[in-house]
Amino acid sequence: MKCMYTNVDTATNKMDELCARIATADPDVVGITEIKPKNSCRSVLPQEFHTAAYTSFVNMSGCGSVLYVKNCYHATEFVPSVCSEASC
């Protein structure tokens, strides 16, 4: 299994580059942190981080993060019934 991780410090202005790097590396799983812009007057929507070949799991709390899993794995989100603020 090939994985890829990066801290992007705002993903909205880097989505084209990110998609190109994912296409080149062809990882099974991609983790990205700090996806939300630090100084922005508009809200960022989770839909802005979706890509065609991957299932996206977006967490908009804090600085935000997204986990991409190749569609062939048929990944589904697991939300525990009991969790702390940091894990939900």
N, C-alpha and C positions, 0 to 999 in steps of 0.2 A: 504494500500500500504506500503510495506516495502522498506526502502531506506538504503543505506550504503555510507559513505564518508570517504576518507582518503587522507592524504598528504604523498606520498610515497618517495619523494626525490630520484628519479630515479626508474622507473618501469621496465626497461628492464631486470634487474637482479632479479626481484621479481615476474615475471609473473606466475610461477608455484605456488608459495604461494598464490598470489592473486586469481588465478583461483580456488584453493582449498577452500579458505575462501568464495568466492562467491558461490561455489557449496554447502558448508555447511550452509551458512546463507540464501541462496535462495532469495535474495532481488529482487524487481521489477526494481529498479533504483540504479545505482552505480556511484558516482562521484569521480574522482581521480585527484589530482592536483600534480604539479611538477613531471611530468613523464619523462622529458628529463634529461639525465645525465649531470652533471655539468662540468666534465672534461673528454671529450671523443674525440678521433681522428676520429671517424666514425659518419656519419649522422644516425639518427634514423628515420625510416620510419613509417608512420601512420599504415601500415598493421601489424606491430609488436604488436599492441595493440588489435587486433580483437579476439573475442571469439565466440564460436559456438552458444550458446543459447541467445546471446545478440546482438542488433544492436549497433555499436560503432560510436560515434561522437567524432572525435579527433581534437583538436586544437593544432597545433604545434608552435604557437607564444609564445614568452616569455619562461617560464619554461615548458609550455605545460600542457594540461589537456585532460581528456577523460571522456565522459559520456556514460555509458552502460544502455540500456533500453531493457528489455526482449522482445524477438522477437514477442511474442503473442500480444503486443500492437501496432505493425506495425508502429512504430515511423518513422518520416521522418525529415530531417533537414530543418530548416527554416532559411533562410539568408535574413535579412531585406535589402531593397533597399537603405536605408540611415542608416549608423551606424558610430560610432566612432571607432578609431583604437583598443581600449580596448575591444569592444564588437564584433568585427568581426574576 
